[in-house]
């Protein structure tokens, strides 16, 4: 569901169910409201996947050469942890912008729709 800020005067959620939320968003914002933040979310997913996969493969190949051993459980664990950490660091700004775009409501210009 979309980000829904709670105010001090109202602690009750505007959206009760997925169907009711979809209906309300369609009525208030149109079909585009259901896809708000989608492009930024895709950029986040693609960036994370590319960085994680390429880093993991590079590190495991390097560890095989360095330690002259085939891919062991320890090697996978260490390389996977490093790859996931790097992917998170690189893609986190896209997550922040996606969340802000969704929470912001209205975009100031076309560039913000990304």
Secondary structure, 3 states (H helix, E strand, C coil): CCCCCCCCCCCCCCCCCHHHHHHHHHHHHCHHHHHCCHHHHHHHHHHHHHHHHHHHHHHHHHHHHHHCCCCCHHHHHHHHHHHHHHHHHHHHHHHHHHHHHHHHCCCCCHHHHC
